[in-house]
Amino acid sequence: MKKILLLISIIYSTILFSQESISKFAPKEVEDDGILKHTENFSNNSRSSAPAVIWSEDFSSGFPAGWSSTSTNAGGGIATAPWVWSNDGSWGYWQGTQGTSAAAGISSTTASNGFLICDPDSANNTAYGQPSGTTYQYINSQFTTSSISTVGYPAVTLEFEQLFRFNNNLNLVVSVSNDSISWTDYFVQGSITNNTQSADPETVSLNISSVAANQPKVYIKIGWEARVYYWMIDDMRIIETPNNLVKISDEVTGGWWVAYQLVGGIGCDYTYNPLSQVASNPYSFEAVLTNNGSASQNMVLHAEVTDVIGNVVHTTTSNSLLLSSSQQDTFMVNQPFRPTSIGQYNISMWGVGDSAFTDTTTRTTVVTDYIYGKDENIVQGTYDVATATRQNHVLTYMDIYSNVELTGVDVYIADWSVPNTPVYGVIYENDPSSNTPIYLEQTSDYQILPSDRDNWVTIKFDQPVSLMAGSAYEIGIAGYQHPTDSVGVGVSGIALGTENSLYDENGGNPNSNGPTWYYITRNPMIRMNFEPEPVSSNIVENTEIEFEIYPNPSNGVITILNASMTTDPVKICISDLLGKVVYEDNFNKIQKTKAIDISYLNSGNYILTIENLNTKLSKSLAID
């Protein structure tokens, strides 16, 4: 079934490259925490005392009297999505319930007494006279407060809690006026990308002093023009702006893209980074610092790198830059981090000013021998590769900074995949001037094994593929449309931009008109593998040997079932997903069953390996 795709690069110019992400294309997507996720410490900002609260609204009495709510259909349809008071989250079709139940609402401070929601995904369905799914129409929706007095306060800040998800690069707009005629706009979507939910809740803080300080009448208008999904707001207030308050955001560790000068953007954040690439492209730390206080601050970005046992291995700072009130800028440290040994590293970043400093944010990366990837190593959803209607290529963008031989593609196979389904690895070269993927090579077909589900698989190329320094590539997995065979790939982490792709080869997505390219906002669990072919060995692996773990997931004792290695010395090892060994024992032999107490281990995903003199087998293990 190996397919020949050489004509793709020839016909590509006739195929639409869609700039719309595919959330409805992947209904299996769920939210979860990631092992390599960015973490924050919220204890650092310098405040002498709690700021004075000038005005507040927690929506405990419903939609406030004297406020207005308007909604119009920009596409000429009949559906509207006005802002309303609610205890429910979105009723939209995006969640796969076809509008029969509501999703969870915002987890705001006072969520129990209600909040405001705009739900265009719910409005855009046949129950409201709209076409469903493929031709959603844009709906313009805003609410406006009654007048608010800020007299006597020379510096004021608007704060509220929000939860949202959007599509198609729109703006979430907060407008402020002191006469209800002229408005100053603030965009509050931050760095959240298409088809990705914001933090729940996300706290917005806007210094609105230039418009609203010491005014007898201040009006707040909040809204958007959206086709999907939802926006919830709660616990609004205007406070006296603190003198010293700074914020850090948009932290990156990847440096510049190879294609940066042509297409723009900040470098990819590689969570798994081989020494061959780090040597030519060391970690470069950048972040946006925002002065939300009323006093100017001379700001400096600090960065510190520690190894897995906490030793400081690198420190650096940026140049100083003066930020006036409400001003923000991007800061880059002066000394990149160039590790010389493999292992896990934790990268902390924070900003320091004259009289304030930011929260501290931390990212984790693993320097490897041969593995190159951007995922966070824990499943947060899936994308379809092959189903009864889909025939897709799921790909992730990778920069190459040093010549290297690509030997295989590592793929995390979704747990719902059907055994014996054929898939293959594929690689494209990216043309940065046109952002056009050019087909290079593919592997032979690989048949999914039962043990591959919810696990990593390496699919080897027949011959190594030479990747050249200064070039960018898209590496991925592809499959075949089939009535019963289905396979998916895990996703983990959020892309910085349009760095991941999905090629709908058969036009199976209702939004496609024939073969169509999309960008996708989550990082597929797909990695480049540069490991050379192993040298000859006297050890012959027995691929027929199999074992099972029960229960899995577990929170106590696990049992290894039907283990075939009943002779020779046997070693059992449990390691976390970063390779740290958390259990290890040797046995003269094991019987058909072997019980192990793991109740002392923390919750998370692990790898259990069992081996004797001739065979080494591994399976994933989840601990609740």
C-alpha positions as CSV (number, residue, x, y, z in Angstrom):
1,M,0.0,0.0,0.0
2,K,3.0,2.3,-0.1
3,K,1.9,5.5,-1.9
4,I,4.0,7.6,-4.2
5,L,3.6,11.3,-3.4
6,L,6.2,12.9,-5.6
7,L,3.5,14.8,-7.5
8,I,2.4,16.6,-4.4
9,S,5.1,19.3,-4.9
10,I,4.0,19.8,-8.5
11,I,0.3,20.1,-7.8
12,Y,0.7,22.0,-4.6
13,S,0.1,25.4,-6.2
14,T,-3.4,24.3,-7.1
15,I,-4.3,23.2,-3.6
16,L,-5.7,25.6,-1.0
17,F,-3.6,26.2,2.1
18,S,-6.3,27.1,4.7
19,Q,-5.4,29.6,7.4
20,E,-8.2,28.1,9.6
21,S,-7.4,25.6,12.4
22,I,-9.5,22.5,12.7
23,S,-11.1,22.3,16.1
24,K,-14.2,20.6,14.8
25,F,-11.9,18.3,12.9
26,A,-10.6,16.8,16.1
27,P,-13.5,16.3,18.5
28,K,-11.4,13.9,20.6
29,E,-9.3,16.9,21.8
30,V,-9.3,17.2,25.6
31,E,-7.6,19.4,28.2
32,D,-5.0,18.0,30.6
33,D,-1.8,19.0,32.5
34,G,1.6,18.4,30.9
35,I,4.8,17.2,32.5
36,L,6.9,19.8,30.7
37,K,4.5,22.7,31.0
38,H,5.4,26.2,31.8
39,T,4.8,26.8,35.5
40,E,4.4,30.1,37.4
41,N,5.1,31.3,40.9
42,F,2.6,34.1,41.9
43,S,4.3,35.6,44.9
44,N,6.8,38.1,43.7
45,N,5.2,41.4,42.8
46,S,6.0,44.3,45.1
47,R,2.9,45.9,46.6
48,S,2.9,47.8,49.9
49,S,-0.8,47.1,50.5
50,A,-4.0,46.0,48.8
51,P,-5.2,48.5,46.2
52,A,-8.4,50.5,46.8
53,V,-11.4,49.1,45.0
54,I,-13.3,51.9,43.3
55,W,-16.0,49.8,41.6
56,S,-16.9,46.1,41.3
57,E,-19.5,43.8,39.8
58,D,-19.7,40.0,40.5
59,F,-23.0,39.4,38.7
60,S,-24.7,38.0,41.8
61,S,-27.9,39.8,40.8
62,G,-27.9,38.7,37.1
63,F,-27.3,41.0,34.2
64,P,-26.9,44.4,35.8
65,A,-29.6,47.0,35.4
66,G,-28.7,49.9,33.3
67,W,-26.2,47.9,31.2
68,S,-26.8,47.2,27.5
69,S,-26.2,44.1,25.4
70,T,-26.2,44.1,21.6
71,S,-25.7,41.4,19.0
72,T,-25.9,41.5,15.2
73,N,-25.2,38.9,12.5
74,A,-22.4,40.0,10.2
75,G,-23.3,37.3,7.7
76,G,-26.8,38.4,7.2
77,G,-28.3,35.4,9.1
78,I,-30.9,35.4,11.8
79,A,-28.8,34.0,14.7
80,T,-27.4,36.3,17.4
81,A,-25.3,35.7,20.5
82,P,-25.9,38.4,23.0
83,W,-24.0,38.5,26.3
84,V,-26.2,37.0,29.0
85,W,-26.0,36.0,32.6
86,S,-25.6,32.3,33.2
87,N,-24.5,29.5,35.5
88,D,-23.7,27.3,32.4
89,G,-20.8,27.1,30.1
90,S,-21.1,26.9,26.3
91,W,-23.9,24.9,24.7
92,G,-22.0,24.8,21.5
93,Y,-21.7,21.9,19.1
94,W,-17.8,22.0,19.4
95,Q,-17.9,19.7,22.5
96,G,-19.5,16.8,20.5
97,T,-22.8,16.9,22.4
98,Q,-24.8,18.5,19.5
99,G,-26.1,21.2,21.8
100,T,-27.8,18.8,24.2
101,S,-25.8,19.8,27.3
102,A,-23.6,22.6,28.5
103,A,-19.8,22.4,29.0
104,A,-18.3,23.6,32.3
105,G,-18.4,27.3,33.1
106,I,-15.6,29.6,34.2
107,S,-13.9,28.7,37.4
108,S,-13.9,32.3,38.6
109,T,-13.8,33.5,42.2
110,T,-17.6,34.0,42.4
111,A,-18.7,31.5,39.7
112,S,-21.3,30.0,42.0
113,N,-23.5,33.2,41.7
114,G,-23.3,33.4,37.9
115,F,-21.2,35.2,35.2
116,L,-21.6,36.7,31.7
117,I,-21.2,34.5,28.6
118,C,-21.2,35.1,24.9
119,D,-21.8,31.7,23.1
120,P,-21.7,32.1,19.3
121,D,-21.0,28.4,18.7
122,S,-24.4,27.6,20.3
123,A,-26.1,30.2,18.1
124,N,-24.5,28.9,14.9
125,N,-26.5,25.8,14.5
126,T,-29.7,24.5,12.9
127,A,-31.8,24.9,16.0
128,Y,-31.5,28.6,15.5
129,G,-32.1,28.6,11.8
130,Q,-28.4,28.7,10.9
131,P,-26.5,26.3,8.6
132,S,-24.6,23.9,10.7
133,G,-20.9,23.4,11.0
134,T,-19.4,24.3,7.6
135,T,-20.8,27.8,7.1
136,Y,-20.8,29.3,10.5
137,Q,-21.5,33.1,10.3
138,Y,-19.7,35.8,12.2
139,I,-21.8,37.4,15.0
140,N,-20.9,40.8,16.5
141,S,-21.7,40.9,20.3
142,Q,-20.9,43.6,23.0
143,F,-22.1,44.6,26.4
144,T,-21.6,48.1,27.8
145,T,-21.7,49.2,31.5
146,S,-23.5,52.2,32.9
147,S,-21.3,55.1,33.9
148,I,-18.7,54.6,36.6
149,S,-17.1,57.5,38.6
150,T,-13.3,57.5,39.2
151,V,-13.1,61.0,40.6
152,G,-10.2,61.4,43.1
153,Y,-8.1,58.6,41.6
154,P,-5.2,59.7,39.4
155,A,-4.3,56.2,38.3
156,V,-6.9,53.4,37.7
157,T,-6.8,49.7,36.6
158,L,-9.6,47.6,35.2
159,E,-9.4,43.9,36.3
160,F,-11.7,40.9,35.5
161,E,-11.5,37.1,35.2
162,Q,-12.2,35.5,31.8
163,L,-12.3,32.1,30.0
164,F,-12.4,31.9,26.2
165,R,-11.8,30.0,23.1
166,F,-11.8,31.5,19.6
167,N,-11.0,30.8,16.0
168,N,-9.5,32.7,13.0
169,N,-7.2,35.2,14.7
170,L,-9.9,37.6,15.9
171,N,-9.5,40.2,18.7
172,L,-11.1,40.1,22.1
173,V,-11.7,43.8,22.6
174,V,-12.2,45.9,25.8
175,S,-13.1,49.5,25.0
176,V,-13.0,52.3,27.5
177,S,-14.5,55.8,27.2
178,N,-15.2,58.9,29.3
179,D,-18.0,60.2,27.1
180,S,-19.5,57.1,25.5
181,I,-18.6,58.5,22.1
182,S,-14.8,58.1,21.7
183,W,-13.4,54.7,22.7
184,T,-9.9,53.4,23.4
185,D,-9.4,49.7,22.6
186,Y,-7.4,47.1,24.5
187,F,-6.9,43.6,23.1
188,V,-7.1,40.9,25.8
189,Q,-6.6,37.5,24.0
190,G,-2.9,37.7,24.8
191,S,-0.8,34.9,23.3
192,I,-3.6,32.4,23.2
193,T,-3.8,30.8,19.8
194,N,-6.7,29.6,17.6
195,N,-8.8,26.7,18.9
196,T,-7.0,26.7,22.3
197,Q,-8.8,27.5,25.6
198,S,-7.3,30.2,27.8
199,A,-6.4,29.6,31.4
200,D,-9.4,29.0,33.7
201,P,-9.7,31.6,34.9
202,E,-7.3,34.1,33.3
203,T,-7.0,37.4,35.2
204,V,-6.9,40.5,33.0
205,S,-5.3,43.7,34.3
206,L,-5.4,46.8,32.2
207,N,-4.0,50.2,33.2
208,I,-6.7,52.5,31.8
209,S,-5.5,55.7,33.5
210,S,-5.0,57.6,30.2
211,V,-8.7,57.4,29.5
212,A,-10.4,56.7,32.8
213,A,-8.4,58.4,35.6
214,N,-10.2,61.0,37.7
215,Q,-13.3,61.0,35.5
216,P,-16.9,61.6,36.6
217,K,-18.2,59.1,34.0
218,V,-16.3,56.0,32.7
219,Y,-17.9,53.4,30.4
220,I,-16.6,49.9,29.8
221,K,-17.6,48.0,26.6
222,I,-16.5,44.4,26.0
223,G,-17.1,42.3,22.9
224,W,-15.9,40.6,19.7
225,E,-17.0,39.5,16.2
226,A,-16.8,35.7,16.4
227,R,-18.2,32.6,14.7
228,V,-17.1,30.2,17.4
229,Y,-16.6,29.3,20.4
230,Y,-17.3,31.1,23.8
231,W,-16.2,34.0,26.0
232,M,-17.0,34.2,29.7
233,I,-16.4,37.1,32.1
234,D,-16.8,37.5,35.9
235,D,-15.7,39.6,38.9
236,M,-15.0,42.9,37.2
237,R,-13.6,45.8,39.2
238,I,-11.8,49.1,38.8
239,I,-9.0,49.6,41.4
240,E,-6.5,52.2,42.2
241,T,-3.4,51.4,40.2
242,P,-0.4,50.3,42.4
243,N,2.8,52.2,42.0
244,N,4.9,49.1,41.4
245,L,3.4,46.3,39.4
246,V,5.1,44.4,36.5
247,K,4.2,41.3,34.6
248,I,6.1,38.7,32.6
249,S,4.5,36.8,29.6
250,D,5.2,35.1,26.3
251,E,8.4,33.4,27.6
252,V,10.4,31.5,25.0
253,T,13.6,29.4,25.1
254,G,14.0,28.5,21.4
255,G,15.8,31.5,19.9
256,W,15.2,32.4,16.3
257,W,13.6,30.3,13.5
258,V,15.9,29.4,10.6
259,A,13.2,31.1,8.5
260,Y,12.7,34.1,10.9
261,Q,14.0,36.8,8.5
262,L,11.5,35.7,5.9
263,V,8.3,34.8,7.8
264,G,8.8,36.4,11.2
265,G,8.2,35.0,14.6
266,I,10.1,33.7,17.6
267,G,11.9,30.4,17.6
268,C,10.4,27.0,18.4
269,D,10.6,25.8,22.0
270,Y,12.2,22.4,21.8
271,T,11.4,20.2,24.8
272,Y,13.6,17.4,23.4
273,N,16.8,18.8,21.8
274,P,19.7,16.8,20.6
275,L,23.3,17.9,21.3
276,S,23.9,18.1,17.5
277,Q,21.4,20.9,17.2
278,V,22.0,22.6,20.5
279,A,25.7,23.1,19.6
280,S,24.7,25.3,16.6
281,N,21.5,26.8,18.1
282,P,21.8,27.2,21.9
283,Y,18.8,28.1,24.0
284,S,18.0,31.8,23.8
285,F,15.7,33.2,26.4
286,E,13.1,35.9,25.7
287,A,10.0,37.3,27.4
288,V,7.6,40.2,27.3
289,L,7.7,42.5,30.3
290,T,4.7,44.8,30.9
291,N,4.6,47.7,33.4
292,N,1.1,47.6,34.9
293,G,2.0,50.1,37.7
294,S,1.8,53.8,37.7
295,A,5.6,54.3,38.3
296,S,8.2,53.9,35.5
297,Q,10.6,51.0,35.9
298,N,14.0,50.3,34.6
299,M,13.5,46.6,33.8
300,V,16.0,43.7,33.3
301,L,15.1,40.1,32.3
302,H,16.9,37.5,34.4
303,A,17.3,33.8,33.5
304,E,18.7,30.9,35.4
305,V,19.2,27.2,34.4
306,T,19.4,24.3,36.8
307,D,20.1,20.7,36.2
308,V,17.8,17.8,37.3
309,I,19.3,17.9,40.9
310,G,19.0,21.6,41.3
311,N,22.6,22.8,40.5
312,V,22.8,26.2,38.8
313,V,24.6,25.7,35.5
314,H,23.9,29.0,33.8
315,T,22.8,32.6,34.7
316,T,22.3,35.6,32.4
317,T,20.5,38.9,32.1
318,S,19.2,41.2,29.4
319,N,20.1,44.9,28.9
320,S,18.1,47.4,31.0
321,L,15.2,49.2,29.4
322,L,12.9,51.9,30.8
323,L,9.2,51.0,30.8
324,S,6.8,53.8,31.5
325,S,3.4,53.1,32.9
326,S,1.3,50.7,30.7
327,Q,4.3,50.2,28.4
328,Q,5.6,46.7,27.4
329,D,8.6,45.4,25.4
330,T,10.4,42.2,24.5
331,F,13.6,41.4,26.4
332,M,16.3,39.0,25.3
333,V,19.1,37.8,27.5
334,N,22.7,38.5,26.5
335,Q,24.2,35.0,27.0
336,P,22.5,31.9,25.5
337,F,22.7,28.5,27.2
338,R,24.8,25.9,25.3
339,P,24.7,22.6,27.3
340,T,27.4,20.1,26.7
341,S,25.8,17.0,28.3
342,I,22.5,15.3,28.0
343,G,19.9,15.5,30.7
344,Q,16.9,17.5,32.0
345,Y,17.3,21.3,32.6
346,N,14.9,23.7,34.2
347,I,14.9,27.3,32.9
348,S,13.6,30.1,35.2
349,M,12.9,33.6,34.0
350,W,11.8,36.8,35.8
351,G,12.0,40.5,35.5
352,V,13.5,43.0,38.0
353,G,12.8,46.7,38.0
354,D,13.6,49.7,40.2
355,S,10.9,49.0,42.8
356,A,9.2,45.8,41.6
357,F,9.8,42.4,40.1
358,T,7.7,39.9,38.2
359,D,6.5,36.5,39.0
360,T,9.0,33.7,38.1
361,T,8.2,31.3,35.2
362,T,9.8,28.0,34.7
363,R,10.1,25.8,31.6
364,T,11.7,22.3,31.3
365,T,13.7,20.9,28.4
366,V,15.6,17.6,27.9
367,V,18.9,17.6,26.0
368,T,19.1,14.2,24.2
369,D,21.4,12.1,22.1
370,Y,19.2,11.7,19.1
371,I,15.6,12.8,19.7
372,Y,14.2,16.2,18.5
373,G,10.7,17.2,19.6
374,K,8.4,20.0,20.9
375,D,5.7,18.0,22.7
376,E,5.3,18.0,26.5
377,N,5.3,14.1,26.7
378,I,1.8,13.7,28.0
379,V,-1.3,13.2,25.9
380,Q,-3.6,16.2,25.9
381,G,-5.8,15.1,23.0
382,T,-5.5,13.5,19.5
383,Y,-5.7,14.3,15.8
384,D,-7.2,11.8,13.3
385,V,-4.7,10.3,10.9
386,A,-7.0,7.7,9.3
387,T,-10.7,6.9,9.7
388,A,-13.7,6.0,7.7
389,T,-13.7,9.5,6.2
390,R,-10.2,10.9,6.9
391,Q,-6.9,10.4,5.2
392,N,-4.5,12.9,6.7
393,H,-0.9,13.8,7.1
394,V,-0.2,15.2,10.6
395,L,3.0,17.2,10.7
396,T,5.2,19.3,12.9
397,Y,7.7,22.0,11.8
398,M,11.4,21.5,12.8
399,D,14.4,23.7,12.1
400,I,17.8,22.1,11.4
401,Y,20.9,24.0,12.5
402,S,23.5,21.3,11.9
403,N,23.7,18.6,9.1
404,V,22.2,15.4,10.3
405,E,20.9,12.0,9.1
406,L,17.2,11.4,9.8
407,T,16.7,7.6,10.5
408,G,13.1,7.6,11.7
409,V,10.0,9.3,13.1
410,D,8.8,8.8,16.6
411,V,5.0,8.9,17.0
412,Y,2.7,8.6,19.9
413,I,-0.2,6.4,18.8
414,A,-3.7,7.3,20.2
415,D,-5.2,4.7,22.5
416,W,-8.3,4.4,20.3
417,S,-6.3,3.3,17.2
418,V,-7.2,-0.1,15.6
419,P,-4.5,-2.8,15.5
420,N,-3.2,-3.7,12.1
421,T,-4.0,-0.3,10.6
422,P,-1.3,0.7,8.2
423,V,0.5,4.1,8.6
424,Y,3.7,5.6,7.3
425,G,6.1,8.3,8.3
426,V,6.6,11.2,5.9
427,I,8.9,14.3,5.6
428,Y,8.6,17.5,3.7
429,E,11.1,20.3,3.2
430,N,9.6,23.8,4.0
431,D,10.1,26.6,1.5
432,P,10.2,29.7,3.8
433,S,9.6,32.2,1.0
434,S,6.2,30.7,0.1
435,N,5.6,28.6,3.3
436,T,5.1,25.6,0.9
437,P,5.9,22.0,2.1
438,I,7.8,20.1,-0.6
439,Y,7.5,16.3,-0.4
440,L,10.9,14.5,0.2
441,E,10.5,10.9,1.4
442,Q,8.3,8.5,3.3
443,T,8.7,5.2,5.1
444,S,7.3,1.8,4.2
445,D,3.9,1.0,5.7
446,Y,3.9,0.2,9.4
447,Q,1.1,-2.0,10.9
448,I,-0.1,-0.8,14.3
449,L,0.4,-3.5,17.0
450,P,-1.9,-3.8,20.0
451,S,1.0,-2.8,22.3
452,D,1.6,0.4,20.2
453,R,-1.6,2.0,21.4
454,D,-1.1,4.7,24.0
455,N,2.6,4.3,23.4
456,W,5.6,5.7,21.4
457,V,6.5,4.0,18.1
458,T,9.6,4.5,16.0
459,I,8.9,4.1,12.2
460,K,12.2,3.8,10.3
461,F,12.9,5.2,6.9
462,D,14.3,2.6,4.4
463,Q,17.4,4.7,4.0
464,P,18.5,7.7,6.2
465,V,17.3,11.1,4.9
466,S,20.0,13.8,4.8
467,L,18.8,17.0,6.5
468,M,20.7,20.2,5.8
469,A,21.6,23.0,8.2
470,G,19.8,26.2,7.5
471,S,16.7,24.4,6.3
472,A,13.3,23.7,7.8
473,Y,11.3,20.5,7.6
474,E,7.9,19.1,8.4
475,I,7.9,15.6,9.8
476,G,4.9,13.5,10.4
477,I,2.7,10.5,10.1
478,A,0.1,9.7,7.4
479,G,-2.6,7.0,6.9
480,Y,-5.3,5.7,4.6
481,Q,-9.1,6.2,4.5
482,H,-10.7,2.9,5.5
483,P,-14.2,1.8,6.6
484,T,-12.9,0.1,9.8
485,D,-9.2,0.9,10.2
486,S,-8.6,4.0,12.3
487,V,-5.5,5.5,13.9
488,G,-4.7,8.8,15.6
489,V,-1.7,10.6,17.0
490,G,-1.5,12.2,20.4
491,V,-1.1,16.0,20.9
492,S,0.7,17.7,23.7
493,G,1.4,21.4,24.2
494,I,0.5,24.6,22.3
495,A,2.3,25.8,19.2
496,L,3.7,29.3,19.1
497,G,2.3,30.0,15.7
498,T,1.5,28.2,12.5
499,E,4.3,25.7,13.0
500,N,2.2,22.5,12.7
501,S,0.2,21.3,9.7
502,L,-2.5,18.9,8.7
503,Y,-2.8,17.8,5.1
504,D,-6.4,16.7,4.4
505,E,-5.4,14.4,1.5
506,N,-8.9,13.2,0.5
507,G,-10.9,16.2,1.4
508,G,-12.6,14.4,4.3
509,N,-13.1,17.5,6.4
510,P,-16.4,19.2,5.5
511,N,-14.6,22.5,5.3
512,S,-12.3,21.2,2.6
513,N,-13.0,21.4,-1.1
514,G,-10.6,18.7,-2.2
515,P,-7.1,18.2,-0.8
516,T,-6.4,21.0,1.6
517,W,-3.6,22.1,3.9
518,Y,-4.4,23.4,7.4
519,Y,-2.3,24.6,10.3
520,I,-3.1,23.1,13.7
521,T,-2.6,24.8,17.0
522,R,-1.5,21.9,19.3
523,N,1.9,20.2,19.0
524,P,1.5,16.7,17.6
525,M,3.5,14.1,19.6
526,I,5.8,13.5,16.7
527,R,9.6,13.7,16.9
528,M,12.6,13.4,14.6
529,N,14.9,10.4,15.4
530,F,18.5,10.6,14.5
531,E,19.7,7.4,16.1
532,P,22.0,5.5,13.8
533,E,21.3,1.9,12.9
534,P,22.5,-0.4,15.7
535,V,25.6,-2.5,15.2
536,S,25.2,-6.2,14.9
537,S,24.5,-8.1,18.1
538,N,24.2,-11.7,19.2
539,I,21.0,-10.9,21.0
540,V,17.9,-11.8,19.0
541,E,14.7,-10.2,20.2
542,N,11.6,-12.4,20.4
543,T,8.8,-10.2,19.2
544,E,6.2,-12.9,20.2
545,I,6.9,-12.4,23.9
546,E,4.1,-10.3,25.4
547,F,3.0,-9.2,28.9
548,E,0.2,-7.2,30.4
549,I,-0.1,-4.9,33.4
550,Y,-3.2,-5.0,35.6
551,P,-4.7,-2.7,36.8
552,N,-3.5,0.1,34.5
553,P,-4.1,2.8,35.6
554,S,-3.3,1.8,39.2
555,N,-3.0,3.5,42.6
556,G,-1.6,0.5,44.6
557,V,-0.3,-2.9,43.7
558,I,0.2,-3.8,40.0
559,T,0.4,-7.3,38.6
560,I,2.4,-8.4,35.6
561,L,0.3,-10.9,33.7
562,N,1.3,-13.7,31.3
563,A,4.9,-12.8,31.4
564,S,6.8,-15.2,29.2
565,M,10.2,-14.6,30.7
566,T,10.1,-17.4,33.2
567,T,13.7,-18.4,33.0
568,D,17.1,-16.7,33.3
569,P,17.6,-13.7,35.6
570,V,14.9,-11.1,35.1
571,K,15.1,-7.4,35.7
572,I,12.0,-5.2,36.2
573,C,12.4,-1.4,36.0
574,I,9.9,1.5,36.2
575,S,11.0,5.0,35.0
576,D,9.3,8.3,34.6
577,L,8.9,9.8,31.2
578,L,12.2,11.7,31.5
579,G,14.1,8.5,32.1
580,K,14.5,8.7,35.9
581,V,14.4,5.2,37.5
582,V,11.8,5.1,40.3
583,Y,11.8,1.3,40.8
584,E,14.3,-1.5,40.0
585,D,14.6,-5.1,41.1
586,N,16.2,-8.3,39.9
587,F,14.7,-11.8,40.1
588,N,16.2,-15.2,39.4
589,K,13.0,-15.8,37.5
590,I,9.3,-14.6,37.5
591,Q,6.2,-16.8,37.3
592,K,3.3,-16.2,35.1
593,T,2.3,-13.4,37.4
594,K,4.3,-11.0,39.5
595,A,2.9,-8.4,41.9
596,I,4.7,-5.1,42.6
597,D,3.7,-2.4,45.2
598,I,3.8,1.1,43.6
599,S,1.6,2.9,46.1
600,Y,4.5,5.2,47.1
601,L,4.9,6.7,43.6
602,N,3.4,10.0,42.6
603,S,0.5,10.2,40.1
604,G,1.6,10.4,36.5
605,N,2.7,8.3,33.5
606,Y,5.6,5.9,33.7
607,I,7.4,3.2,31.6
608,L,7.7,-0.3,32.9
609,T,10.5,-2.4,31.4
610,I,11.0,-6.1,31.8
611,E,14.1,-7.8,30.4
612,N,16.2,-11.0,30.5
613,L,19.4,-11.9,28.7
614,N,17.8,-12.0,25.3
615,T,14.7,-9.7,25.4
616,K,13.7,-6.3,26.6
617,L,10.1,-5.2,26.5
618,S,8.4,-1.9,27.7
619,K,4.8,-0.8,28.3
620,S,3.3,2.5,29.5
621,L,2.0,2.6,33.1
622,A,-0.4,5.2,34.6
623,I,-0.5,5.9,38.3
624,D,-3.6,7.7,39.6
